[in-house]
Amino acid sequence: MRIAEVAPLAESMPPKFYGGTERVVSWLTDALVDLNCSVTLFASGDSKTRARLVAVCPQALRLSKPLIDPALAMSALIDAVATRAGEFDLIHWHTDWVHLPLTRYIKTPCLTTLHGRLDLPYMKPMTLGVGNSPFVSISNNQRDPLPQLNWAATVYHGLPETLLSYRVGPGSYLAFLGRLTPEKGPDIAIRLAKAAKMPLRMAAKIPRGETRYFKDSIKPLLDGSEVQFVGEVNDKQKNDFLGNASALLFPIDWPEPFGLVMIEAMACGTPVIAWRRGSVPEIVEDGVTGFIVDSEAEAMSAIGKLATLDRARVRAGFEDRFTARRMGQGYLTCFKALLSRHRQKSIDTSIRPPIAAE
């Protein structure tokens, strides 16, 4: 099967530091290569992949010097895919909504994975015109705000089985990994760690729009010893950061579409204490790979029960459900079903009898 994977351009494939969507697209691309697909990746020129790379811009937009106009870069990306569309059996987009008008005018079947939140109030009326474009959700919960979309499948994220290694534990601190934004709950993580009298290590990206939040609400709580901020971490650093933790705290207050950091922790054998929001009940097996909680009081109780969890079973939960190969197989099944429907539709159209003249 000849597949085009179309990546966003904000980060390279894989990203140097933070970049959940780009990381998943990179892993998926290589997994499809391992499954004997012929894959072409449309991405930034500083990407590294085992597929064929079509470099749309020299560098990822976030780190590019001089800065590249994102609108111009996206136009170049769509044009590059349109020019070569006939070379593929299927085009798989990871660029949200912007490419959808193109899919009406090319013959190659297209599929879009939506990676973000879908509950914003303007989305429902604005998506009424997407017609029959097929979409993949990354959790079943992600679909809830837009049930009218043409959902083809849910495929959970997965990461390479050997990327992060199992640690026996039991770990010496609590970990927080993610963006420093209010909906991610970093202030709650700090309160929990202090109440539990356990050290907290925070590895996080500070988005440009959240510098004031960090300065006013988080920085005053950092003491440099018991509560430490270590900044962004790469995959090698992440293995030690998560693997040496007693648990990952995931105190979210928003409908998280997936939550990649949860399966990264599980890959290390580190259990997850997560709030019952968004995809959490689909990812965490309560009492096995972590604890699902509804309040800070329940989270405190969960911290006290961490010793009852078997870190080997946490790792096994990752291996059973969230490897990159399993993700690739899930997408390949979806691709085959979509192409089968496309071929049947083409046959039905070709044999339809002509309309008799009145």
C-alpha positions as CSV (number, residue, x, y, z in Angstrom):
1,M,0.0,0.0,0.0
2,R,1.3,3.4,-1.0
3,I,0.6,5.9,1.8
4,A,1.3,9.6,2.2
5,E,1.7,10.7,5.8
6,V,1.2,14.5,6.0
7,A,2.7,16.0,9.2
8,P,2.3,19.5,10.8
9,L,5.3,21.7,10.3
10,A,5.7,23.3,13.8
11,E,8.2,20.6,14.9
12,S,10.4,18.2,13.1
13,M,9.7,14.4,12.9
14,P,10.4,13.5,15.6
15,P,10.5,16.8,17.6
16,K,13.7,17.8,19.4
17,F,11.7,18.4,22.6
18,Y,8.0,19.0,23.2
19,G,5.6,18.0,20.4
20,G,3.1,15.3,21.0
21,T,1.4,15.2,17.6
22,E,4.7,15.3,15.7
23,R,6.1,12.5,17.9
24,V,3.1,10.3,17.2
25,V,3.2,10.9,13.4
26,S,6.9,10.0,13.4
27,W,6.3,6.7,15.3
28,L,3.3,5.9,13.1
29,T,5.3,6.5,9.9
30,D,8.1,4.1,10.9
31,A,5.6,1.5,12.2
32,L,3.9,1.5,8.8
33,V,7.3,1.0,7.1
34,D,7.8,-2.0,9.4
35,L,4.4,-3.3,8.3
36,N,5.7,-3.4,4.7
37,C,3.9,-0.2,3.5
38,S,5.4,2.2,1.0
39,V,5.3,5.4,3.0
40,T,6.1,9.0,2.0
41,L,6.3,11.6,4.8
42,F,5.6,15.2,4.0
43,A,7.4,17.2,6.8
44,S,10.1,19.7,7.6
45,G,13.6,19.1,6.1
46,D,15.2,18.5,9.5
47,S,13.0,15.4,10.0
48,K,14.5,12.0,10.4
49,T,12.4,9.1,9.1
50,R,12.7,5.6,7.6
51,A,10.1,6.6,5.0
52,R,10.8,8.7,1.9
53,L,10.9,12.3,3.0
54,V,9.4,15.2,1.1
55,A,10.9,18.3,2.7
56,V,8.4,21.1,2.5
57,C,10.4,23.7,4.4
58,P,14.1,23.5,5.5
59,Q,13.4,23.5,9.2
60,A,10.6,23.1,11.6
61,L,8.7,26.3,12.1
62,R,9.2,26.7,15.9
63,L,13.0,26.5,15.6
64,S,13.5,28.1,12.2
65,K,15.9,31.0,11.8
66,P,14.8,33.2,10.1
67,L,11.2,32.6,11.0
68,I,9.0,31.1,8.3
69,D,5.5,32.4,7.8
70,P,3.2,29.5,8.9
71,A,0.5,30.3,6.4
72,L,3.0,30.2,3.6
73,A,4.5,27.0,4.9
74,M,1.1,25.3,5.1
75,S,0.3,26.5,1.5
76,A,3.5,24.9,0.3
77,L,2.6,21.7,2.2
78,I,-0.8,21.4,0.6
79,D,0.5,22.2,-2.8
80,A,3.2,19.5,-2.5
81,V,0.7,16.9,-1.5
82,A,-1.7,17.9,-4.3
83,T,1.0,17.8,-6.9
84,R,1.9,14.2,-6.0
85,A,-1.5,12.9,-4.9
86,G,-1.7,10.5,-7.8
87,E,1.3,8.6,-6.6
88,F,-0.5,7.2,-3.5
89,D,-3.3,4.8,-2.6
90,L,-4.3,6.9,0.4
91,I,-3.3,10.3,1.9
92,H,-3.3,10.5,5.7
93,W,-3.5,14.0,7.1
94,H,-2.5,15.3,10.6
95,T,-3.1,19.0,9.9
96,D,-6.5,19.5,11.5
97,W,-8.9,21.1,9.1
98,V,-7.0,23.3,6.7
99,H,-6.5,20.7,4.0
100,L,-10.2,19.6,3.8
101,P,-11.1,21.8,0.7
102,L,-8.4,20.0,-1.3
103,T,-9.8,16.6,-0.5
104,R,-12.9,17.4,-2.6
105,Y,-10.9,17.8,-5.8
106,I,-8.4,15.0,-5.8
107,K,-9.2,11.4,-6.6
108,T,-6.9,9.8,-4.0
109,P,-8.9,8.8,-0.9
110,C,-8.0,10.9,2.2
111,L,-8.2,10.3,5.9
112,T,-7.7,12.8,8.7
113,T,-6.7,12.1,12.3
114,L,-7.8,14.9,14.6
115,H,-5.3,15.3,17.4
116,G,-6.8,18.2,19.4
117,R,-9.8,19.1,21.5
118,L,-13.1,19.3,19.7
119,D,-15.3,20.9,22.5
120,L,-14.8,24.6,21.7
121,P,-18.2,26.3,21.1
122,Y,-17.6,27.4,17.5
123,M,-16.6,24.0,16.2
124,K,-19.9,22.4,15.7
125,P,-21.4,25.1,13.4
126,M,-18.0,25.5,11.6
127,T,-17.7,21.8,10.8
128,L,-21.1,21.3,9.3
129,G,-19.5,21.7,5.8
130,V,-16.9,19.0,6.0
131,G,-19.4,16.6,4.4
132,N,-18.3,13.0,4.2
133,S,-14.6,13.4,4.9
134,P,-13.6,10.5,7.0
135,F,-11.9,11.1,10.4
136,V,-10.0,9.1,13.0
137,S,-10.3,9.9,16.7
138,I,-7.5,9.3,19.1
139,S,-10.0,8.3,21.9
140,N,-13.7,7.6,21.9
141,N,-14.2,10.5,24.4
142,Q,-12.7,12.9,21.8
143,R,-15.7,12.4,19.5
144,D,-18.4,13.4,22.0
145,P,-18.6,17.1,21.0
146,L,-18.9,16.4,17.3
147,P,-20.7,13.0,16.9
148,Q,-22.0,14.1,13.4
149,L,-18.5,13.8,11.8
150,N,-17.8,10.8,9.6
151,W,-15.8,8.8,12.2
152,A,-14.0,5.9,10.5
153,A,-12.2,4.5,13.6
154,T,-10.6,5.2,17.0
155,V,-6.9,4.4,17.1
156,Y,-5.0,4.9,20.3
157,H,-1.5,6.4,20.2
158,G,1.4,4.1,20.6
159,L,5.2,4.5,21.0
160,P,8.1,2.2,20.0
161,E,8.4,-0.7,22.4
162,T,12.1,-0.1,23.1
163,L,12.0,3.7,23.3
164,L,11.5,3.8,27.0
165,S,12.7,1.0,29.3
166,Y,11.1,-0.6,32.3
167,R,12.4,0.4,35.7
168,V,11.7,-1.8,38.7
169,G,11.2,1.2,41.0
170,P,9.8,2.0,43.4
171,G,10.9,5.6,42.5
172,S,11.9,8.4,44.8
173,Y,9.6,11.3,43.7
174,L,6.4,12.3,42.0
175,A,6.6,13.5,38.4
176,F,4.7,16.1,36.4
177,L,5.3,16.2,32.6
178,G,3.5,18.5,30.1
179,R,2.7,22.1,29.3
180,L,2.6,24.5,32.1
181,T,-1.0,25.7,31.6
182,P,-3.8,25.9,34.1
183,E,-5.8,23.1,32.5
184,K,-2.9,20.7,33.1
185,G,-3.0,21.3,36.8
186,P,0.7,22.0,37.7
187,D,-0.4,23.9,40.8
188,I,-2.5,20.9,41.9
189,A,0.6,18.6,41.4
190,I,2.6,20.9,43.7
191,R,-0.1,20.9,46.4
192,L,-0.3,17.1,46.3
193,A,3.4,16.6,46.6
194,K,3.7,19.0,49.5
195,A,0.8,17.4,51.3
196,A,2.2,13.9,50.7
197,K,5.7,15.1,51.8
198,M,7.2,13.8,48.6
199,P,9.6,15.5,46.2
200,L,8.1,16.7,42.9
201,R,10.0,17.0,39.7
202,M,8.4,19.1,36.9
203,A,9.5,18.7,33.3
204,A,7.5,21.0,31.2
205,K,7.3,23.4,28.3
206,I,6.1,27.0,29.1
207,P,4.0,28.1,26.1
208,R,4.6,31.7,25.0
209,G,1.1,32.7,26.0
210,E,1.5,31.3,29.5
211,T,4.7,33.0,30.7
212,R,2.6,35.3,33.1
213,Y,0.8,32.2,34.5
214,F,4.2,30.6,35.2
215,K,5.7,33.7,36.7
216,D,2.7,34.5,38.9
217,S,1.3,31.1,39.8
218,I,4.0,28.5,39.5
219,K,7.4,30.0,40.0
220,P,6.7,31.2,43.5
221,L,5.9,27.6,44.5
222,L,9.3,26.3,43.2
223,D,11.9,25.9,46.0
224,G,14.6,24.2,44.0
225,S,14.9,21.2,46.3
226,E,11.5,19.5,47.1
227,V,9.8,21.1,44.1
228,Q,12.1,21.3,41.1
229,F,11.4,22.6,37.6
230,V,13.8,20.9,35.1
231,G,12.4,22.4,31.8
232,E,11.8,20.4,28.6
233,V,13.3,16.9,28.3
234,N,14.2,14.8,25.3
235,D,13.5,11.1,25.0
236,K,16.7,10.0,26.8
237,Q,16.2,12.4,29.7
238,K,12.5,11.4,29.8
239,N,13.4,7.7,30.4
240,D,15.2,8.6,33.5
241,F,12.7,11.3,34.6
242,L,9.7,9.0,34.3
243,G,11.4,5.7,35.2
244,N,12.8,7.0,38.5
245,A,9.4,8.4,39.6
246,S,7.0,6.7,42.0
247,A,4.1,8.0,39.9
248,L,3.1,10.4,37.3
249,L,0.6,13.0,38.4
250,F,-1.9,13.9,35.7
251,P,-4.3,16.4,37.4
252,I,-6.0,17.7,34.2
253,D,-9.0,20.0,34.1
254,W,-9.9,19.7,30.5
255,P,-11.2,17.0,28.0
256,E,-7.7,15.6,27.2
257,P,-8.1,13.8,23.7
258,F,-5.4,11.2,24.6
259,G,-2.6,12.2,27.0
260,L,0.6,10.7,25.5
261,V,2.6,11.2,28.7
262,M,0.4,8.6,30.4
263,I,1.6,5.8,28.2
264,E,5.1,7.1,28.3
265,A,5.0,6.7,32.1
266,M,3.5,3.2,31.7
267,A,6.2,2.2,29.3
268,C,8.7,2.8,32.2
269,G,6.5,0.8,34.6
270,T,5.5,4.0,36.4
271,P,1.9,4.2,37.4
272,V,-0.3,7.2,36.7
273,I,-2.6,9.1,39.1
274,A,-5.0,10.9,36.8
275,W,-8.2,12.9,37.0
276,R,-11.3,11.4,35.5
277,R,-11.4,13.7,32.5
278,G,-11.3,13.2,28.7
279,S,-9.6,10.0,27.6
280,V,-8.3,9.0,31.1
281,P,-10.7,6.2,31.7
282,E,-9.8,4.7,28.3
283,I,-6.1,4.8,29.0
284,V,-5.6,4.1,32.7
285,E,-6.8,0.8,34.1
286,D,-7.8,1.8,37.6
287,G,-6.0,-0.2,40.2
288,V,-3.6,-1.8,37.7
289,T,-1.7,0.8,35.7
290,G,-2.6,3.6,38.0
291,F,-5.5,5.3,39.8
292,I,-8.3,7.4,38.4
293,V,-9.5,10.0,40.8
294,D,-12.0,12.8,41.1
295,S,-10.5,15.0,43.8
296,E,-7.3,16.0,45.5
297,A,-8.4,13.9,48.5
298,E,-8.7,10.8,46.3
299,A,-5.4,11.6,44.8
300,M,-3.8,11.7,48.2
301,S,-5.3,8.3,49.0
302,A,-3.9,7.0,45.7
303,I,-0.4,8.2,46.5
304,G,-0.7,6.2,49.7
305,K,-1.6,3.1,47.7
306,L,1.2,3.2,45.1
307,A,3.0,0.3,46.8
308,T,0.1,-2.0,46.0
309,L,0.7,-1.7,42.3
310,D,3.0,-4.0,40.4
311,R,5.2,-2.0,38.1
312,A,5.8,-5.0,35.9
313,R,2.0,-5.1,35.3
314,V,2.1,-1.4,34.5
315,R,4.7,-2.1,31.8
316,A,2.6,-5.1,30.5
317,G,-0.4,-2.9,30.2
318,F,1.7,-0.6,27.9
319,E,2.9,-3.5,25.8
320,D,-0.6,-5.0,25.4
321,R,-2.3,-1.8,24.2
322,F,0.0,1.1,23.4
323,T,3.0,0.1,21.2
324,A,3.7,1.8,17.9
325,R,3.2,-1.5,16.1
326,R,-0.3,-1.9,17.5
327,M,-1.0,1.7,16.5
328,G,0.3,1.0,13.0
329,Q,-1.9,-2.2,12.8
330,G,-4.9,-0.2,13.9
331,Y,-4.4,2.4,11.2
332,L,-3.6,-0.2,8.5
333,T,-7.0,-1.9,9.3
334,C,-8.7,1.5,8.9
335,F,-6.9,2.2,5.6
336,K,-7.9,-1.1,4.1
337,A,-11.5,-0.6,5.1
338,L,-11.5,2.9,3.6
339,L,-10.0,1.8,0.4
340,S,-12.4,-1.1,0.1
341,R,-15.4,1.2,0.5
342,H,-13.8,3.6,-2.1
343,R,-13.3,0.8,-4.6
344,Q,-16.9,-0.4,-4.1
345,K,-18.2,3.1,-4.6
346,S,-16.3,3.4,-7.8
347,I,-17.7,0.1,-9.1
348,D,-21.3,1.1,-8.1
349,T,-20.8,4.4,-9.9
350,S,-19.4,2.8,-13.1
351,I,-22.2,0.3,-13.4
352,R,-25.1,2.7,-12.6
353,P,-27.5,2.7,-15.6
354,P,-27.9,5.9,-17.5
355,I,-30.9,8.1,-16.7
356,A,-33.6,7.6,-19.4
357,A,-34.5,10.7,-21.4
358,E,-38.0,12.0,-20.8
